């Protein structure tokens, strides 16, 4: 997460099975530059319950919410992310989103929806 925090040109990030990345590593994303080129993000099994970095989503999701060109996200196996965290991602944040895994469908529809409607 620390290296990714410094790259605003990142187009794809793939961190799979990273459940043991400690919360302190995810904290490096706080205040990171916006990932303006990000298209694909995979965090399968990174935020499961009872794992050291299970609260790391609190630093990741705000950064992802600003990635307006995001086309695919994968959060399968991330059951520690509560409904309230998904609800905090603004309506229309990801208008180009085509694939969304591990996010409740009612949030996907809202996040993908146009900002005005």
Steps between C-alpha positions, in 0.01 A plus 500: 500500500783747570642478149154531343434813703774687318393421142226713350563337159395156621259330254455167675552378852478135594544404864360152549485306825660787689308441822817517707609842379489695828282804550813715531586422135152600380534828691760613243209552259364782714558826318638318195478655156190423301526196272372689198590225249379201699283262295514169689532429871506156660508452874363145531524362853681807634240615752358190662380490857757420768806588293769756592413753231124451495441873564731605216202567276448825694812637327450330164136574415523881513792486257315261269185714516691778321612270215233607251627279215473178699358223281543193720528439873522176690445472873399133519571360844508843664223442751633749755401795279168618644200634310576848634838502324340419165229759567769766547615467138318780317226445245651487151858470629579224248287569190713268283475206738430177313608230744443517873558195717453483875303825519130481588295549181295789635822696551639404160194642325524827697877539459471433127199731452530841344565776749177680420258209502 
